[in-house]
């Protein structure tokens, strides 16, 4: 189901709790909502659709990668970026890392570890910040 985008700063500034298999419907809603905003959105966190769970989704070409309970375990190459967000108006400057390694669970809640670089790494960092209650 396509969910409305949360814009309440108090809600968005609260840290999310770990996701469990009972949150599978949230993953479906994130996919549907990202697809509905594909023209102006490359990633989304569950709190952006009103759910305080550590689930993010990242557009990867024609598919989307879901990361459940993601944690950045390594980061290299600090740089300054300018980002926008569906939950906020305008763009803002922030610091990101060019290369990261993330541990997470996939949609079947199986453990994964993967390295990301460039724009994908930037998106993942932005969405993990959402999970931590940090806004750009």
HELIX and SHEET records of a PDB file:
HELIX    1   1 UNK A    9  UNK A   12  1                                   4    
HELIX    2   2 UNK A   21  UNK A   23  5                                   3    
HELIX    3   3 UNK A   24  UNK A   36  1                                  13    
HELIX    4   4 UNK A   46  UNK A   49  5                                   4    
HELIX    5   5 UNK A  118  UNK A  131  1                                  14    
SHEET    1   A 5 UNK A  43  UNK A  45  0                                        
SHEET    2   A 5 UNK A  55  UNK A  60 -1                                        
SHEET    3   A 5 UNK A  63  UNK A  84 -1                                        
SHEET    4   A 5 UNK A  91  UNK A 105 -1                                        
SHEET    5   A 5 UNK A 111  UNK A 117 -1                                        
END                                                                             
